């Protein structure tokens, strides 16, 4: 599966979690199965949400 597809699915999973359709634990398990998670894309998420990446 292309990485872009995995990232789209990841976004949908987190949207479902925000709506209350999935729990945090369910999302974590699905991220593990998918092999992609926000912990792997922290900087990309910061940029998407805040428009910049904070220096560490």
N, C-alpha and C positions, 0 to 999 in steps of 0.2 A: 504494500500500500504506500503510495507517495506520502512524503512528510507533510505536504500541504493538506492532504486529506485528513491525516491524523490530527493536525492542528485545528481544523474545522470541527472535527468530532470533539476534540478537547474543549473548544469553546462552547459547543452545544451542551456538553456534560456540565460545565460550570454554570451555564444559564439555567439548566434544569435544577441544579443544586440551589441557586438563588431563588427559584420559584418554589422550592420545597418538594420537588418531584423526586429528588435523590438526596441521600444523606452524604455528609462529608466522607464517611467510611466507604460508602458505595462508590463515590467518585474516586477515592484513592485506589480502591481495588480495580476499577475500570482503567485508571491511568496505568497501573502496573501491567494489566493485560495488554493494553495498547502499546506499552513501551514508551509512552510520552507523558510527561506531566509538567505542571507549572514549576516544580522545583528545578527542572531542566531548562526552563525558559524564563527565569526570574527577570533578567534584564529586558527581554522582549516584552514581558508583561508590564514592567514599570514604564517602558516607553509608550506602550499602547494606552495605558491608563493615564499617565501623568505628562507625557510628551517629552520626557527626558529621563536619563538614567542617573541616579545619585551616585556620586563617587564613593568608593569604599575606603 
